[in-house]
Amino acid sequence: MRIDPQARRIRRHLIEAIMALAGGKALLVHHVERGWASVTFAGTRHTMRLAFAGDEAVAAGERFIALLPEHEFAVPSRLVADASVVAAKHGLLPEPRLTVEIELLLLDDD
């Protein structure tokens, strides 16, 4: 199966923007992209899971959770219509950790 080069570029920009918002402290452990459409719009829905490990990373993850819903993303030829945290799970052993699952809706803007 061949992936469209534009879709690959958009996905890369989105992941880079997410990782920058996470302060470079997250590990992307899961990413699923699905087509999405309504009567008037088309786009993609992205579900991602990020892992933050260690005190500093967990603090960055908590900032990420607070900032994500209102963040203005710059993704070429796409509008991020919705960005939300759907789950967050803290753990303490063997070190502090935070796992965050997010969903983003990208609308075609071309």
Buried (B, 14 or more C-beta within 10 A) or exposed (E): EEEEEEEEEBBEBBBEBBBEBBBEBBEEEEBEBEEBEEEEEEBBBBBBBBBBBEEEBBBBBBBBBEEBEEBEBEBEEBBBBEBEBEEBEEEEEEEBBBBBBBBBBBBBEE
